[in-house]
Amino acid sequence: QVRGLCGTYNWNQQDEFTTPAGDVEISVTAFANKYRASADCPELSPVPLEPCVTFAGRRELAEAACAVLHGPAFQ
């Protein structure tokens, strides 16, 4: 019953990039762009950024947020 940026969690990797409209994207950037919270948010470029370089000052915050995904709730 899960979907969105966390995927479908049904062990089927073919539908992990299901968008809010129900279609399945093939690229990460196209998928992420479908979940923009506002039209004011810029669309992601098809060329992936190096997040650790681009957002170096936010590394600590990102590691803390991602720690939740590695915790017991998702094991």
C-alpha positions in Angstrom: 0.0 0.0 0.0 3.0 2.3 -0.3 3.8 4.5 -3.2 5.6 7.7 -4.0 9.2 8.7 -3.6 9.8 5.7 -1.4 8.6 3.3 -4.1 5.9 0.7 -4.0 7.7 -1.7 -1.6 6.2 -4.8 -3.3 9.6 -6.3 -4.5 8.7 -5.5 -8.1 11.3 -3.1 -9.3 9.4 -2.5 -12.6 6.9 -0.2 -10.8 9.1 1.6 -8.4 8.8 4.9 -10.4 5.0 5.0 -10.4 3.9 8.7 -10.5 0.9 10.2 -8.8 -1.0 9.9 -12.1 -0.3 6.1 -12.1 2.1 6.0 -15.0 5.6 4.6 -14.6 8.6 6.8 -15.4 11.9 5.3 -16.6 14.3 7.9 -15.3 14.9 9.2 -11.8 14.7 12.9 -12.8 11.4 12.5 -14.7 9.9 10.6 -11.7 11.1 13.2 -9.2 9.8 16.0 -11.3 6.3 14.5 -11.1 6.5 15.0 -7.3 7.4 18.7 -7.3 5.4 20.3 -4.5 4.9 23.5 -6.4 5.2 24.8 -10.0 7.6 27.4 -8.4 10.1 24.6 -7.7 12.5 24.2 -10.6 12.5 21.0 -12.6 15.4 18.7 -12.2 17.9 18.5 -15.1 18.3 15.2 -16.8 22.0 15.4 -16.0 22.4 14.2 -12.4 24.0 16.5 -9.9 26.7 15.4 -7.5 24.6 16.1 -4.3 27.6 15.9 -1.9 29.4 18.6 -3.9 26.4 20.7 -4.8 24.9 20.7 -1.3 28.0 20.2 0.9 26.5 22.2 3.8 23.5 19.9 4.0 25.3 16.6 4.3 24.8 16.3 8.1 21.0 17.0 7.7 20.7 14.5 4.8 22.5 11.7 6.8 20.2 12.2 9.8 17.1 12.1 7.5 18.3 9.0 5.7 19.1 7.3 9.0 15.4 6.8 9.4 15.3 4.7 6.2 18.1 2.5 7.6 16.3 2.1 11.0 14.1 -0.8 12.3 10.9 0.5 10.7 12.2 -0.3 7.2 14.0 -3.6 7.9 
